[in-house]
Amino acid sequence: MTNSGMGVRELRHKRDGNTIRLTLVTSVIGKGVTTSPIPIDLSDYPNGDDSVEYLDPDGTRHALGKVTLHR
């Protein structure tokens, strides 16, 4: 739940250079409806360090930190 009555339906991601941008798809959650977003799959991304940002619906970027991808 993100807010009263709102739930996360999907987590989307896009890689731009060495930055992974995340966006959320939300909706009103009705009685008896649950939300279980599927984890994102980064297996196609190359090994290395990436910055992670949350992208607001209006396009505002919020830095979340860094991740190191390795397999």
PyMOL Python script that loads the backbone (N, CA, C, O; Angstrom):
from pymol import cmd

cmd.read_pdbstr("""\
ATOM      1  N   MET A   1       0.840  -1.186   0.000  1.00  0.00           N
ATOM      2  CA  MET A   1       0.000   0.000   0.000  1.00  0.00           C
ATOM      3  C   MET A   1       0.884   1.248   0.000  1.00  0.00           C
ATOM      4  O   MET A   1       1.845   1.334   0.765  1.00  0.00           O
ATOM      5  N   THR A   2       0.565   2.181  -0.832  1.00  0.00           N
ATOM      6  CA  THR A   2       1.311   3.432  -0.885  1.00  0.00           C
ATOM      7  C   THR A   2       0.611   4.544  -0.116  1.00  0.00           C
ATOM      8  O   THR A   2       1.270   5.421   0.443  1.00  0.00           O
ATOM      9  N   ASN A   3      -0.687   4.517  -0.084  1.00  0.00           N
ATOM     10  CA  ASN A   3      -1.486   5.531   0.582  1.00  0.00           C
ATOM     11  C   ASN A   3      -2.837   4.879   0.855  1.00  0.00           C
ATOM     12  O   ASN A   3      -3.107   3.791   0.346  1.00  0.00           O
ATOM     13  N   SER A   4      -3.671   5.512   1.633  1.00  0.00           N
ATOM     14  CA  SER A   4      -4.969   4.937   1.943  1.00  0.00           C
ATOM     15  C   SER A   4      -5.732   4.580   0.675  1.00  0.00           C
ATOM     16  O   SER A   4      -6.124   5.460  -0.090  1.00  0.00           O
ATOM     17  N   GLY A   5      -5.937   3.297   0.457  1.00  0.00           N
ATOM     18  CA  GLY A   5      -6.699   2.848  -0.697  1.00  0.00           C
ATOM     19  C   GLY A   5      -5.919   2.721  -1.986  1.00  0.00           C
ATOM     20  O   GLY A   5      -6.471   2.272  -2.991  1.00  0.00           O
ATOM     21  N   MET A   6      -4.645   3.103  -1.991  1.00  0.00           N
ATOM     22  CA  MET A   6      -3.823   3.004  -3.198  1.00  0.00           C
ATOM     23  C   MET A   6      -2.844   1.853  -3.051  1.00  0.00           C
ATOM     24  O   MET A   6      -2.287   1.634  -1.975  1.00  0.00           O
ATOM     25  N   GLY A   7      -2.639   1.124  -4.129  1.00  0.00           N
ATOM     26  CA  GLY A   7      -1.697   0.014  -4.106  1.00  0.00           C
ATOM     27  C   GLY A   7      -0.824   0.014  -5.343  1.00  0.00           C
ATOM     28  O   GLY A   7      -1.194   0.569  -6.378  1.00  0.00           O
ATOM     29  N   VAL A   8       0.329  -0.606  -5.231  1.00  0.00           N
ATOM     30  CA  VAL A   8       1.260  -0.723  -6.358  1.00  0.00           C
ATOM     31  C   VAL A   8       0.852  -1.923  -7.198  1.00  0.00           C
ATOM     32  O   VAL A   8       0.776  -3.042  -6.689  1.00  0.00           O
ATOM     33  N   ARG A   9       0.595  -1.703  -8.447  1.00  0.00           N
ATOM     34  CA  ARG A   9       0.209  -2.757  -9.383  1.00  0.00           C
ATOM     35  C   ARG A   9       1.409  -3.291 -10.153  1.00  0.00           C
ATOM     36  O   ARG A   9       1.490  -4.483 -10.451  1.00  0.00           O
ATOM     37  N   GLU A  10       2.344  -2.391 -10.474  1.00  0.00           N
ATOM     38  CA  GLU A  10       3.491  -2.794 -11.290  1.00  0.00           C
ATOM     39  C   GLU A  10       4.663  -1.871 -11.014  1.00  0.00           C
ATOM     40  O   GLU A  10       4.487  -0.679 -10.761  1.00  0.00           O
ATOM     41  N   LEU A  11       5.844  -2.428 -11.063  1.00  0.00           N
ATOM     42  CA  LEU A  11       7.078  -1.665 -10.960  1.00  0.00           C
ATOM     43  C   LEU A  11       7.762  -1.765 -12.318  1.00  0.00           C
ATOM     44  O   LEU A  11       8.094  -2.859 -12.774  1.00  0.00           O
ATOM     45  N   ARG A  12       7.971  -0.619 -12.961  1.00  0.00           N
ATOM     46  CA  ARG A  12       8.604  -0.601 -14.286  1.00  0.00           C
ATOM     47  C   ARG A  12      10.011  -0.043 -14.161  1.00  0.00           C
ATOM     48  O   ARG A  12      10.305   0.753 -13.268  1.00  0.00           O
ATOM     49  N   HIS A  13      10.870  -0.471 -15.066  1.00  0.00           N
ATOM     50  CA  HIS A  13      12.248   0.016 -15.043  1.00  0.00           C
ATOM     51  C   HIS A  13      12.755   0.190 -16.461  1.00  0.00           C
ATOM     52  O   HIS A  13      12.336  -0.499 -17.391  1.00  0.00           O
ATOM     53  N   LYS A  14      13.678   1.142 -16.593  1.00  0.00           N
ATOM     54  CA  LYS A  14      14.316   1.420 -17.876  1.00  0.00           C
ATOM     55  C   LYS A  14      15.748   1.836 -17.585  1.00  0.00           C
ATOM     56  O   LYS A  14      16.011   2.608 -16.663  1.00  0.00           O
ATOM     57  N   ARG A  15      16.652   1.322 -18.371  1.00  0.00           N
ATOM     58  CA  ARG A  15      18.060   1.670 -18.184  1.00  0.00           C
ATOM     59  C   ARG A  15      18.439   2.747 -19.199  1.00  0.00           C
ATOM     60  O   ARG A  15      18.147   2.633 -20.390  1.00  0.00           O
ATOM     61  N   ASP A  16      19.088   3.783 -18.707  1.00  0.00           N
ATOM     62  CA  ASP A  16      19.560   4.880 -19.542  1.00  0.00           C
ATOM     63  C   ASP A  16      21.027   5.101 -19.196  1.00  0.00           C
ATOM     64  O   ASP A  16      21.344   5.739 -18.192  1.00  0.00           O
ATOM     65  N   GLY A  17      21.921   4.573 -20.028  1.00  0.00           N
ATOM     66  CA  GLY A  17      23.345   4.638 -19.695  1.00  0.00           C
ATOM     67  C   GLY A  17      23.606   3.775 -18.474  1.00  0.00           C
ATOM     68  O   GLY A  17      23.305   2.581 -18.471  1.00  0.00           O
ATOM     69  N   ASN A  18      24.167   4.380 -17.439  1.00  0.00           N
ATOM     70  CA  ASN A  18      24.411   3.668 -16.182  1.00  0.00           C
ATOM     71  C   ASN A  18      23.403   4.063 -15.112  1.00  0.00           C
ATOM     72  O   ASN A  18      23.714   4.043 -13.921  1.00  0.00           O
ATOM     73  N   THR A  19      22.201   4.419 -15.535  1.00  0.00           N
ATOM     74  CA  THR A  19      21.144   4.778 -14.594  1.00  0.00           C
ATOM     75  C   THR A  19      19.925   3.895 -14.845  1.00  0.00           C
ATOM     76  O   THR A  19      19.470   3.740 -15.978  1.00  0.00           O
ATOM     77  N   ILE A  20      19.413   3.326 -13.766  1.00  0.00           N
ATOM     78  CA  ILE A  20      18.179   2.549 -13.829  1.00  0.00           C
ATOM     79  C   ILE A  20      17.075   3.438 -13.264  1.00  0.00           C
ATOM     80  O   ILE A  20      17.151   3.883 -12.119  1.00  0.00           O
ATOM     81  N   ARG A  21      16.052   3.692 -14.074  1.00  0.00           N
ATOM     82  CA  ARG A  21      14.944   4.544 -13.648  1.00  0.00           C
ATOM     83  C   ARG A  21      13.727   3.678 -13.349  1.00  0.00           C
ATOM     84  O   ARG A  21      13.323   2.849 -14.165  1.00  0.00           O
ATOM     85  N   LEU A  22      13.154   3.880 -12.181  1.00  0.00           N
ATOM     86  CA  LEU A  22      12.002   3.117 -11.733  1.00  0.00           C
ATOM     87  C   LEU A  22      10.754   3.988 -11.734  1.00  0.00           C
ATOM     88  O   LEU A  22      10.805   5.156 -11.350  1.00  0.00           O
ATOM     89  N   THR A  23       9.646   3.421 -12.162  1.00  0.00           N
ATOM     90  CA  THR A  23       8.345   4.079 -12.057  1.00  0.00           C
ATOM     91  C   THR A  23       7.356   3.067 -11.481  1.00  0.00           C
ATOM     92  O   THR A  23       7.524   1.857 -11.634  1.00  0.00           O
ATOM     93  N   LEU A  24       6.330   3.580 -10.821  1.00  0.00           N
ATOM     94  CA  LEU A  24       5.293   2.741 -10.237  1.00  0.00           C
ATOM     95  C   LEU A  24       3.987   2.925 -10.987  1.00  0.00           C
ATOM     96  O   LEU A  24       3.648   4.032 -11.404  1.00  0.00           O
ATOM     97  N   VAL A  25       3.261   1.835 -11.154  1.00  0.00           N
ATOM     98  CA  VAL A  25       1.897   1.888 -11.661  1.00  0.00           C
ATOM     99  C   VAL A  25       1.010   1.588 -10.461  1.00  0.00           C
ATOM    100  O   VAL A  25       1.079   0.502  -9.886  1.00  0.00           O
ATOM    101  N   THR A  26       0.172   2.560 -10.083  1.00  0.00           N
ATOM    102  CA  THR A  26      -0.686   2.398  -8.911  1.00  0.00           C
ATOM    103  C   THR A  26      -2.152   2.427  -9.318  1.00  0.00           C
ATOM    104  O   THR A  26      -2.501   2.866 -10.414  1.00  0.00           O
ATOM    105  N   SER A  27      -2.992   1.958  -8.427  1.00  0.00           N
ATOM    106  CA  SER A  27      -4.434   2.025  -8.654  1.00  0.00           C
ATOM    107  C   SER A  27      -5.140   1.919  -7.315  1.00  0.00           C
ATOM    108  O   SER A  27      -4.544   1.547  -6.305  1.00  0.00           O
ATOM    109  N   VAL A  28      -6.406   2.249  -7.330  1.00  0.00           N
ATOM    110  CA  VAL A  28      -7.235   2.117  -6.130  1.00  0.00           C
ATOM    111  C   VAL A  28      -7.458   0.628  -5.891  1.00  0.00           C
ATOM    112  O   VAL A  28      -7.796  -0.115  -6.812  1.00  0.00           O
ATOM    113  N   ILE A  29      -7.269   0.213  -4.670  1.00  0.00           N
ATOM    114  CA  ILE A  29      -7.449  -1.183  -4.302  1.00  0.00           C
ATOM    115  C   ILE A  29      -8.813  -1.325  -3.626  1.00  0.00           C
ATOM    116  O   ILE A  29      -9.063  -0.730  -2.578  1.00  0.00           O
ATOM    117  N   GLY A  30      -9.683  -2.115  -4.235  1.00  0.00           N
ATOM    118  CA  GLY A  30     -11.014  -2.327  -3.695  1.00  0.00           C
ATOM    119  C   GLY A  30     -11.038  -3.459  -2.685  1.00  0.00           C
ATOM    120  O   GLY A  30     -10.036  -4.143  -2.476  1.00  0.00           O
ATOM    121  N   LYS A  31     -12.165  -3.646  -2.077  1.00  0.00           N
ATOM    122  CA  LYS A  31     -12.345  -4.690  -1.069  1.00  0.00           C
ATOM    123  C   LYS A  31     -12.007  -6.058  -1.659  1.00  0.00           C
ATOM    124  O   LYS A  31     -12.496  -6.424  -2.728  1.00  0.00           O
ATOM    125  N   GLY A  32     -11.171  -6.801  -0.954  1.00  0.00           N
ATOM    126  CA  GLY A  32     -10.802  -8.137  -1.378  1.00  0.00           C
ATOM    127  C   GLY A  32      -9.727  -8.192  -2.445  1.00  0.00           C
ATOM    128  O   GLY A  32      -9.322  -9.282  -2.849  1.00  0.00           O
ATOM    129  N   VAL A  33      -9.251  -7.037  -2.917  1.00  0.00           N
ATOM    130  CA  VAL A  33      -8.210  -6.998  -3.945  1.00  0.00           C
ATOM    131  C   VAL A  33      -6.876  -6.752  -3.259  1.00  0.00           C
ATOM    132  O   VAL A  33      -6.751  -5.848  -2.434  1.00  0.00           O
ATOM    133  N   THR A  34      -5.888  -7.553  -3.600  1.00  0.00           N
ATOM    134  CA  THR A  34      -4.560  -7.380  -3.026  1.00  0.00           C
ATOM    135  C   THR A  34      -3.596  -6.914  -4.106  1.00  0.00           C
ATOM    136  O   THR A  34      -3.918  -6.909  -5.295  1.00  0.00           O
ATOM    137  N   THR A  35      -2.427  -6.530  -3.673  1.00  0.00           N
ATOM    138  CA  THR A  35      -1.409  -6.074  -4.616  1.00  0.00           C
ATOM    139  C   THR A  35      -0.123  -6.840  -4.353  1.00  0.00           C
ATOM    140  O   THR A  35       0.333  -6.921  -3.212  1.00  0.00           O
ATOM    141  N   SER A  36       0.451  -7.392  -5.383  1.00  0.00           N
ATOM    142  CA  SER A  36       1.704  -8.147  -5.285  1.00  0.00           C
ATOM    143  C   SER A  36       2.529  -7.914  -6.543  1.00  0.00           C
ATOM    144  O   SER A  36       2.543  -8.752  -7.445  1.00  0.00           O
ATOM    145  N   PRO A  37       3.219  -6.771  -6.603  1.00  0.00           N
ATOM    146  CA  PRO A  37       4.007  -6.504  -7.801  1.00  0.00           C
ATOM    147  C   PRO A  37       5.115  -7.544  -7.976  1.00  0.00           C
ATOM    148  O   PRO A  37       5.702  -8.016  -7.002  1.00  0.00           O
ATOM    149  N   ILE A  38       5.384  -7.885  -9.213  1.00  0.00           N
ATOM    150  CA  ILE A  38       6.431  -8.855  -9.542  1.00  0.00           C
ATOM    151  C   ILE A  38       7.785  -8.146  -9.457  1.00  0.00           C
ATOM    152  O   ILE A  38       7.921  -7.020  -9.937  1.00  0.00           O
ATOM    153  N   PRO A  39       8.789  -8.792  -8.851  1.00  0.00           N
ATOM    154  CA  PRO A  39      10.123  -8.171  -8.807  1.00  0.00           C
ATOM    155  C   PRO A  39      10.633  -7.886 -10.225  1.00  0.00           C
ATOM    156  O   PRO A  39      10.297  -8.594 -11.173  1.00  0.00           O
ATOM    157  N   ILE A  40      11.447  -6.839 -10.347  1.00  0.00           N
ATOM    158  CA  ILE A  40      11.993  -6.518 -11.665  1.00  0.00           C
ATOM    159  C   ILE A  40      13.146  -7.466 -11.993  1.00  0.00           C
ATOM    160  O   ILE A  40      13.866  -7.921 -11.105  1.00  0.00           O
ATOM    161  N   ASP A  41      13.303  -7.750 -13.270  1.00  0.00           N
ATOM    162  CA  ASP A  41      14.343  -8.657 -13.753  1.00  0.00           C
ATOM    163  C   ASP A  41      15.448  -7.827 -14.395  1.00  0.00           C
ATOM    164  O   ASP A  41      15.240  -7.187 -15.426  1.00  0.00           O
ATOM    165  N   LEU A  42      16.618  -7.846 -13.775  1.00  0.00           N
ATOM    166  CA  LEU A  42      17.757  -7.083 -14.293  1.00  0.00           C
ATOM    167  C   LEU A  42      18.786  -7.994 -14.948  1.00  0.00           C
ATOM    168  O   LEU A  42      19.917  -7.571 -15.184  1.00  0.00           O
ATOM    169  N   SER A  43      18.414  -9.237 -15.247  1.00  0.00           N
ATOM    170  CA  SER A  43      19.381 -10.204 -15.768  1.00  0.00           C
ATOM    171  C   SER A  43      19.929  -9.833 -17.149  1.00  0.00           C
ATOM    172  O   SER A  43      21.003 -10.304 -17.523  1.00  0.00           O
ATOM    173  N   ASP A  44      19.226  -9.010 -17.903  1.00  0.00           N
ATOM    174  CA  ASP A  44      19.725  -8.574 -19.217  1.00  0.00           C
ATOM    175  C   ASP A  44      20.701  -7.405 -19.120  1.00  0.00           C
ATOM    176  O   ASP A  44      21.344  -7.054 -20.108  1.00  0.00           O
ATOM    177  N   TYR A  45      20.816  -6.801 -17.939  1.00  0.00           N
ATOM    178  CA  TYR A  45      21.697  -5.656 -17.772  1.00  0.00           C
ATOM    179  C   TYR A  45      23.125  -6.138 -17.538  1.00  0.00           C
ATOM    180  O   TYR A  45      23.329  -7.163 -16.888  1.00  0.00           O
ATOM    181  N   PRO A  46      24.112  -5.420 -18.056  1.00  0.00           N
ATOM    182  CA  PRO A  46      25.507  -5.849 -17.879  1.00  0.00           C
ATOM    183  C   PRO A  46      25.983  -5.653 -16.436  1.00  0.00           C
ATOM    184  O   PRO A  46      25.428  -4.851 -15.684  1.00  0.00           O
ATOM    185  N   ASN A  47      27.016  -6.399 -16.075  1.00  0.00           N
ATOM    186  CA  ASN A  47      27.634  -6.232 -14.759  1.00  0.00           C
ATOM    187  C   ASN A  47      28.191  -4.827 -14.624  1.00  0.00           C
ATOM    188  O   ASN A  47      28.598  -4.209 -15.607  1.00  0.00           O
ATOM    189  N   GLY A  48      28.204  -4.329 -13.397  1.00  0.00           N
ATOM    190  CA  GLY A  48      28.782  -3.022 -13.144  1.00  0.00           C
ATOM    191  C   GLY A  48      27.959  -2.218 -12.161  1.00  0.00           C
ATOM    192  O   GLY A  48      26.975  -2.700 -11.601  1.00  0.00           O
ATOM    193  N   ASP A  49      28.384  -0.985 -11.964  1.00  0.00           N
ATOM    194  CA  ASP A  49      27.722  -0.070 -11.031  1.00  0.00           C
ATOM    195  C   ASP A  49      26.703   0.773 -11.773  1.00  0.00           C
ATOM    196  O   ASP A  49      26.976   1.286 -12.858  1.00  0.00           O
ATOM    197  N   ASP A  50      25.533   0.911 -11.186  1.00  0.00           N
ATOM    198  CA  ASP A  50      24.465   1.731 -11.760  1.00  0.00           C
ATOM    199  C   ASP A  50      23.859   2.612 -10.676  1.00  0.00           C
ATOM    200  O   ASP A  50      23.757   2.210  -9.517  1.00  0.00           O
ATOM    201  N   SER A  51      23.458   3.812 -11.067  1.00  0.00           N
ATOM    202  CA  SER A  51      22.662   4.669 -10.187  1.00  0.00           C
ATOM    203  C   SER A  51      21.208   4.259 -10.352  1.00  0.00           C
ATOM    204  O   SER A  51      20.807   3.780 -11.412  1.00  0.00           O
ATOM    205  N   VAL A  52      20.419   4.449  -9.296  1.00  0.00           N
ATOM    206  CA  VAL A  52      18.997   4.130  -9.357  1.00  0.00           C
ATOM    207  C   VAL A  52      18.211   5.392  -9.020  1.00  0.00           C
ATOM    208  O   VAL A  52      18.507   6.078  -8.041  1.00  0.00           O
ATOM    209  N   GLU A  53      17.209   5.690  -9.838  1.00  0.00           N
ATOM    210  CA  GLU A  53      16.349   6.856  -9.634  1.00  0.00           C
ATOM    211  C   GLU A  53      14.886   6.441  -9.678  1.00  0.00           C
ATOM    212  O   GLU A  53      14.505   5.523 -10.405  1.00  0.00           O
ATOM    213  N   TYR A  54      14.078   7.134  -8.890  1.00  0.00           N
ATOM    214  CA  TYR A  54      12.632   7.006  -9.005  1.00  0.00           C
ATOM    215  C   TYR A  54      12.163   8.160  -9.879  1.00  0.00           C
ATOM    216  O   TYR A  54      12.567   9.305  -9.673  1.00  0.00           O
ATOM    217  N   LEU A  55      11.311   7.861 -10.855  1.00  0.00           N
ATOM    218  CA  LEU A  55      10.811   8.874 -11.775  1.00  0.00           C
ATOM    219  C   LEU A  55       9.344   9.136 -11.463  1.00  0.00           C
ATOM    220  O   LEU A  55       8.496   8.265 -11.654  1.00  0.00           O
ATOM    221  N   ASP A  56       9.045  10.358 -10.976  1.00  0.00           N
ATOM    222  CA  ASP A  56       7.663  10.761 -10.704  1.00  0.00           C
ATOM    223  C   ASP A  56       6.849  10.790 -11.996  1.00  0.00           C
ATOM    224  O   ASP A  56       7.424  10.858 -13.083  1.00  0.00           O
ATOM    225  N   PRO A  57       5.520  10.739 -11.893  1.00  0.00           N
ATOM    226  CA  PRO A  57       4.687  10.852 -13.093  1.00  0.00           C
ATOM    227  C   PRO A  57       4.941  12.138 -13.881  1.00  0.00           C
ATOM    228  O   PRO A  57       4.766  12.169 -15.100  1.00  0.00           O
ATOM    229  N   ASP A  58       5.353  13.200 -13.181  1.00  0.00           N
ATOM    230  CA  ASP A  58       5.610  14.467 -13.879  1.00  0.00           C
ATOM    231  C   ASP A  58       7.032  14.543 -14.444  1.00  0.00           C
ATOM    232  O   ASP A  58       7.415  15.563 -15.018  1.00  0.00           O
ATOM    233  N   GLY A  59       7.818  13.464 -14.284  1.00  0.00           N
ATOM    234  CA  GLY A  59       9.167  13.424 -14.830  1.00  0.00           C
ATOM    235  C   GLY A  59      10.259  13.824 -13.859  1.00  0.00           C
ATOM    236  O   GLY A  59      11.438  13.751 -14.204  1.00  0.00           O
ATOM    237  N   THR A  60       9.899  14.247 -12.645  1.00  0.00           N
ATOM    238  CA  THR A  60      10.894  14.620 -11.649  1.00  0.00           C
ATOM    239  C   THR A  60      11.677  13.377 -11.230  1.00  0.00           C
ATOM    240  O   THR A  60      11.090  12.334 -10.942  1.00  0.00           O
ATOM    241  N   ARG A  61      12.996  13.493 -11.198  1.00  0.00           N
ATOM    242  CA  ARG A  61      13.866  12.380 -10.825  1.00  0.00           C
ATOM    243  C   ARG A  61      14.280  12.494  -9.366  1.00  0.00           C
ATOM    244  O   ARG A  61      14.579  13.581  -8.873  1.00  0.00           O
ATOM    245  N   HIS A  62      14.292  11.347  -8.678  1.00  0.00           N
ATOM    246  CA  HIS A  62      14.706  11.280  -7.276  1.00  0.00           C
ATOM    247  C   HIS A  62      15.769  10.198  -7.141  1.00  0.00           C
ATOM    248  O   HIS A  62      15.498   9.019  -7.372  1.00  0.00           O
ATOM    249  N   ALA A  63      16.979  10.602  -6.766  1.00  0.00           N
ATOM    250  CA  ALA A  63      18.079   9.650  -6.615  1.00  0.00           C
ATOM    251  C   ALA A  63      17.797   8.721  -5.440  1.00  0.00           C
ATOM    252  O   ALA A  63      17.444   9.176  -4.351  1.00  0.00           O
ATOM    253  N   LEU A  64      17.954   7.416  -5.664  1.00  0.00           N
ATOM    254  CA  LEU A  64      17.735   6.420  -4.614  1.00  0.00           C
ATOM    255  C   LEU A  64      19.031   5.793  -4.141  1.00  0.00           C
ATOM    256  O   LEU A  64      19.060   5.200  -3.063  1.00  0.00           O
ATOM    257  N   GLY A  65      20.096   5.904  -4.906  1.00  0.00           N
ATOM    258  CA  GLY A  65      21.370   5.312  -4.518  1.00  0.00           C
ATOM    259  C   GLY A  65      22.007   4.587  -5.680  1.00  0.00           C
ATOM    260  O   GLY A  65      21.721   4.866  -6.844  1.00  0.00           O
ATOM    261  N   LYS A  66      22.886   3.643  -5.340  1.00  0.00           N
ATOM    262  CA  LYS A  66      23.616   2.899  -6.355  1.00  0.00           C
ATOM    263  C   LYS A  66      23.458   1.406  -6.090  1.00  0.00           C
ATOM    264  O   LYS A  66      23.235   0.977  -4.958  1.00  0.00           O
ATOM    265  N   VAL A  67      23.578   0.627  -7.162  1.00  0.00           N
ATOM    266  CA  VAL A  67      23.592  -0.823  -7.057  1.00  0.00           C
ATOM    267  C   VAL A  67      24.770  -1.333  -7.894  1.00  0.00           C
ATOM    268  O   VAL A  67      25.192  -0.692  -8.856  1.00  0.00           O
ATOM    269  N   THR A  68      25.280  -2.484  -7.508  1.00  0.00           N
ATOM    270  CA  THR A  68      26.303  -3.159  -8.297  1.00  0.00           C
ATOM    271  C   THR A  68      25.705  -4.461  -8.781  1.00  0.00           C
ATOM    272  O   THR A  68      25.296  -5.304  -7.983  1.00  0.00           O
ATOM    273  N   LEU A  69      25.655  -4.622 -10.094  1.00  0.00           N
ATOM    274  CA  LEU A  69      25.124  -5.838 -10.684  1.00  0.00           C
ATOM    275  C   LEU A  69      26.262  -6.777 -11.024  1.00  0.00           C
ATOM    276  O   LEU A  69      27.233  -6.391 -11.675  1.00  0.00           O
ATOM    277  N   HIS A  70      26.131  -8.004 -10.580  1.00  0.00           N
ATOM    278  CA  HIS A  70      27.121  -9.034 -10.932  1.00  0.00           C
ATOM    279  C   HIS A  70      26.457 -10.394 -10.803  1.00  0.00           C
ATOM    280  O   HIS A  70      25.553 -10.593  -9.991  1.00  0.00           O
ATOM    281  N   ARG A  71      26.921 -11.314 -11.613  1.00  0.00           N
ATOM    282  CA  ARG A  71      26.376 -12.672 -11.595  1.00  0.00           C
ATOM    283  C   ARG A  71      27.463 -13.670 -11.392  1.00  0.00           C
ATOM    284  O   ARG A  71      27.198 -14.871 -11.349  1.00  0.00           O
TER     285      ARG A  71
END
""", "prot")
cmd.dss("prot")
cmd.show_as("cartoon", "prot")
cmd.util.cbc("prot")
cmd.orient("prot")
